[in-house]
Amino acid sequence: MTTTVLVLEDEELLLRGIERHLQRRGHEVIACSTVAEAARVLRSGPMPDAVLVDLGLPDGCGLDALSAVQDAERRPPAIVMTAEASVETALAAVRLQVSDYLLKPFALDALDAALDRILPRTSVGELAAPPSIDPALAAWRARYAPQMLGESKALLSVFSMLQRVTATDCPILIHGETGTGKELVARAVHASSGRGARPFVAVNCAAMPEALMESELFGHSRGAYTGAAEKRVGRFVAANGGTLFLDEIGEMPLALQAKLLRALQEKQVTPLGENRAIDVDVRVVAATHRNLDELVAEGTFREDLLYRLDVIRVELPALRERGSDLPLLVRGLITDINQRRGARVTDVEPAAMQRLMAYSWPGNVRQLQNVLERAVLLRGEGMVGLDDLPARIRDGEAQAGATGDGPFAIPLLPEQGVDLRDAVERFESALIRQALMRTNWNKNRAASILRLNRTTLVEKLKKRGWLHGENSVEQGAYEDDLASGRRMAVG
């Protein structure tokens, strides 16, 4: 299904760059450089599936073009591009139900992600609900979290919790390792809440200089500090009526935590250099890979702020805890990379898939995506093989930091120590995955290779959430899905 995107941007180089990128992604593009031109298209031509608008244009604000569509129900979803937001434009965006903000300069990947959240779903990334998943839960996931696909018990538990709590308006704290998809969960929370039509504004607390963080969150007036040549609206005001996502909240300076706590309690923010407080209605979703309870004990995170943020906690599983999802993720990511890069890779050879499944993925889905991006670019077409994988994955994880030979190589203890139970669990999971891959997921043969009783192996699979029903693997449903790659996943 071909989708049409109207792009309204007066900078010629940026307009043509976006146009070429979207065309490579398979979209039809209507390029406009003035508000009047875009308004004519929206009034007279077929309605595009999405609109991408710059705010500052020679003949007015880009949002004015959306007003040309009088019937709000026919108005296409819009994404705003801006280098400078203001209170006025933020309020106008809320009124016109803008779906997302892209703060210039932005990466093309961020544009793709924003469009994926609002465009009609195509066959790439669609999920056929497996029989073992509750239909209502499958429908919720397909609508609000289409990029987070998988059937492992650990992931389904996350979806089940989100389905129950996102309709409420209380704060949510997402905890998970780097690369597990915390922002995807935050966006699913936003989309499925009553605030889904209002702005979603993300702030990476770890990437923002401490000196500028207060201004970014709360805004500033002109002349509030050296270099503040123009008035700037803060992220709280930009997210008014919607959701503010505070990523890596554990990295926020202690002094600023007190001001954040006050803003949450009072539902007001005061920009730097001003005395007048601004009322804000924002749902805060925070995320971290740190243990905030430990940070509280160390005195680097406020306990009262933790209580305010940690009303509902969502624990995201690491990729190594979602072993059965990996083939689905691999095939889905390859499909996505093919589209973006113009490659024609069809699948992964069994030996290469075995290595991918045996690896522990400390960087989780993000690391998997980077590895596959490299492999697809190297291969270009056909099937990804062992030679296309990085050495640390191709040669086996056990060879790095180990002494001795074979499967019983002695791992070297890192200087900082190691969680023994976690290391043993990862080692056991890797061997089980390899045995299942080697036997084409035949549990009897896999148990024989591992010198286990079949019932013991089944219990271990259940514990890891690698079975979706008592007989699902025996009946061949799971192997068929792995072979055909029908269930695509892109994150």
Secondary structure, 3 states (H helix, E strand, C coil): CCCEEEEECCCHHHHHHHHHHHHHCCCEEEEECCHHHHHHHHHHCCCCCEEEEECEECCEECHHHHCCCCCHHHCCCEEEEECCCCHHHHHHHHHCCCCEEEECCCCHHHHHHHHHHHCCCCCCCCCCCCCCCCHHHHHHHHHHCCCCCCCCHHHHHHHHHHHHHCCCCCCEEEECCCCCCHHHHHHHHHHHCCCCCCCEEEEECCCCCHHHHHHHHHEECCCCCCCCCCCEECHHHHCCCCEEEEECHHHCCHHHHHHHHHHHHHCEECCECCCCCEECCCEEEEEECCCHHHHHHHCCCCHHHHHHHCCEEEECCCHHHCHHHHHHHHHHHHHHHHHHHCCEEEEECHHHHHHHHHCCCCCHHHHHHHHHHHHHHHHCEEEECHHHCCHHHHCCHHHCCEECCHHHCEECCCCCCCCHHHHHHHHHHHHHHHHHHHCCCCHHHHHHHCCCCHHHHHHHHHHCCCCCCCCCCCCCHHHHHHHHCCCCCCC
